[in-house]
Amino acid sequence: MLSMTATSPAINYINDVSMFSPERDINVYLEHIWKSYFADIQPVNEVCIAYCYPWKTRLGVIRMTLDENTSFIGINSLLQVAQVPECVLITTIAHELVHYVHGFGSPRPRLYQHPHANSVVDKELEQRSLGEQLYLCNEWIDKEWYPFYDKQQKAGWVSWLSARYSARRGRRSR
């Protein structure tokens, strides 16, 4: 039921200095992460993933479609930039899958009243052997995210990506 294609090569650490890494096919990442760390969880509906708006304060989001047939995972489009460590992309996708497992953005029963109460997401990632990825991700986010975002914005990429994703939603950028 996953909506994925396997068109990219094996997932490797990205050293490329180009702006966007074609190796960062998030459908391949989703499939790899699901099989490697969430194999005990069977999807109960279609799960789609795509790069989305380049938010400054959000790396990912999961939500249900109105008809509740599909869970959509949106990943900050800046995570496809080669300078972002791969652990940030992996952890972000895994984080959204934890929400799916916990019943947020999915038809699964809700396990908690609030999606981040008592660090349940981090604890689940650690239990699923993603603790080191989480640590590295948090370290990079704490030290590098805002300067990286500001640099991308000054270079014009954030406004370009914003316009691109606004147009896809039928809105004009300002």
C-alpha positions as CSV (number, residue, x, y, z in Angstrom):
1,M,0.0,0.0,0.0
2,L,3.0,2.3,0.1
3,S,3.2,4.6,-2.8
4,M,6.8,4.3,-3.8
5,T,9.1,3.7,-6.7
6,A,12.6,2.2,-6.6
7,T,14.4,4.3,-9.1
8,S,17.4,5.6,-7.1
9,P,20.6,3.8,-6.3
10,A,21.4,2.5,-2.9
11,I,21.2,5.0,-0.1
12,N,24.7,6.4,0.6
13,Y,26.1,9.4,2.4
14,I,25.8,12.4,0.1
15,N,29.1,14.2,-0.6
16,D,28.0,16.0,-3.7
17,V,28.2,19.8,-3.6
18,S,25.5,20.3,-6.2
19,M,22.3,22.0,-5.1
20,F,20.0,19.1,-5.3
21,S,20.9,15.5,-4.9
22,P,19.1,13.1,-7.3
23,E,20.1,10.3,-4.9
24,R,17.6,11.8,-2.4
25,D,14.6,10.1,-3.8
26,I,12.4,10.1,-0.8
27,N,10.3,7.2,-2.0
28,V,13.4,5.1,-1.8
29,Y,14.2,6.4,1.6
30,L,10.7,5.7,2.8
31,E,10.8,2.2,1.6
32,H,14.2,1.6,3.1
33,I,13.3,3.1,6.5
34,W,10.0,1.2,6.6
35,K,11.6,-2.2,5.8
36,S,14.6,-1.6,8.0
37,Y,13.1,0.0,11.1
38,F,9.3,-0.4,10.9
39,A,9.0,-3.9,9.5
40,D,6.6,-4.9,12.3
41,I,4.1,-2.3,11.2
42,Q,1.9,-3.0,8.2
43,P,0.4,0.0,6.5
44,V,-3.4,0.1,6.8
45,N,-3.8,2.7,4.1
46,E,-1.9,4.2,1.2
47,V,1.1,6.2,2.4
48,C,2.5,8.9,0.0
49,I,5.6,11.1,0.5
50,A,6.8,14.2,-1.3
51,Y,9.0,17.2,-0.9
52,C,7.0,20.2,0.2
53,Y,7.3,23.8,1.2
54,P,10.7,24.9,2.5
55,W,9.6,25.7,6.1
56,K,12.0,27.4,8.4
57,T,10.7,25.8,11.6
58,R,9.4,22.4,10.3
59,L,11.2,19.5,8.7
60,G,8.2,17.3,8.0
61,V,4.5,16.8,8.4
62,I,2.0,13.9,8.2
63,R,-1.7,14.2,7.6
64,M,-4.7,12.3,6.3
65,T,-6.5,13.1,3.1
66,L,-10.1,14.2,3.7
67,D,-11.4,10.9,2.5
68,E,-9.0,9.2,5.0
69,N,-7.7,6.8,2.3
70,T,-4.2,8.2,2.2
71,S,-1.6,9.4,4.7
72,F,0.6,12.1,3.2
73,I,4.1,12.7,4.5
74,G,5.5,16.1,3.4
75,I,9.2,16.7,3.8
76,N,10.8,20.1,3.8
77,S,12.2,20.6,0.3
78,L,15.5,21.9,1.7
79,L,16.3,18.4,2.9
80,Q,17.1,17.5,-0.7
81,V,20.0,20.0,-0.7
82,A,23.3,18.1,-0.7
83,Q,24.8,20.1,2.2
84,V,22.1,18.7,4.6
85,P,23.4,15.5,6.2
86,E,21.6,12.4,5.2
87,C,20.8,11.7,8.9
88,V,18.5,14.7,8.9
89,L,16.4,13.3,6.0
90,I,16.4,9.8,7.5
91,T,15.4,11.0,11.0
92,T,12.7,13.3,9.6
93,I,11.0,10.5,7.6
94,A,11.3,8.1,10.5
95,H,9.8,10.8,12.8
96,E,6.8,11.1,10.6
97,L,6.5,7.3,10.5
98,V,6.4,7.2,14.3
99,H,3.5,9.6,14.1
100,Y,1.8,7.2,11.6
101,V,2.4,4.3,14.0
102,H,1.0,6.3,16.9
103,G,-2.2,7.1,15.0
104,F,-1.5,10.7,14.0
105,G,-2.0,11.2,10.3
106,S,-3.2,7.6,9.9
107,P,-6.3,5.6,10.5
108,R,-4.5,3.6,13.2
109,P,-5.7,4.0,16.8
110,R,-4.2,7.0,18.6
111,L,-1.8,5.8,21.3
112,Y,-1.3,9.2,22.9
113,Q,-3.4,12.3,23.4
114,H,-0.6,14.5,22.1
115,P,1.9,13.5,19.3
116,H,5.1,14.6,21.2
117,A,4.0,14.1,24.8
118,N,6.8,12.9,27.1
119,S,9.3,12.6,24.1
120,V,7.4,9.6,22.8
121,V,8.7,10.1,19.3
122,D,12.4,10.2,20.4
123,K,11.9,7.2,22.6
124,E,10.3,5.2,19.7
125,L,13.1,6.2,17.4
126,E,15.7,5.0,20.0
127,Q,13.8,1.7,20.4
128,R,13.9,1.2,16.7
129,S,17.7,1.6,16.6
130,L,17.6,5.1,15.2
131,G,19.0,6.8,18.3
132,E,22.4,7.6,16.7
133,Q,20.7,9.1,13.6
134,L,18.5,11.1,15.9
135,Y,21.5,12.4,17.9
136,L,23.4,13.4,14.8
137,C,20.3,15.0,13.3
138,N,19.6,17.0,16.5
139,E,23.2,18.1,16.7
140,W,23.2,19.4,13.1
141,I,19.8,21.1,13.5
142,D,20.9,22.9,16.7
143,K,24.1,24.1,15.2
144,E,23.5,24.5,11.5
145,W,19.8,24.7,10.5
146,Y,19.1,28.4,10.9
147,P,22.3,29.6,9.3
148,F,21.8,27.1,6.5
149,Y,18.2,28.2,6.0
150,D,19.2,31.9,6.0
151,K,22.0,31.2,3.5
152,Q,19.5,29.4,1.2
153,Q,17.0,32.3,1.5
154,K,19.7,34.9,0.7
155,A,20.8,32.8,-2.3
156,G,17.2,32.9,-3.5
157,W,16.5,29.2,-3.3
158,V,13.9,29.5,-0.6
159,S,11.8,32.0,-2.5
160,W,12.2,29.8,-5.7
161,L,11.1,26.7,-3.8
162,S,8.2,28.5,-2.1
163,A,6.9,29.7,-5.5
164,R,7.2,26.2,-6.9
165,Y,5.2,24.6,-4.1
166,S,2.7,27.5,-3.9
167,A,2.0,27.0,-7.6
168,R,1.4,23.3,-7.1
169,R,-1.3,24.2,-4.6
170,G,-2.9,26.6,-7.0
171,R,-1.7,29.7,-5.1
172,R,0.5,32.5,-6.4
173,S,3.6,33.4,-4.5
174,R,3.9,37.0,-3.2
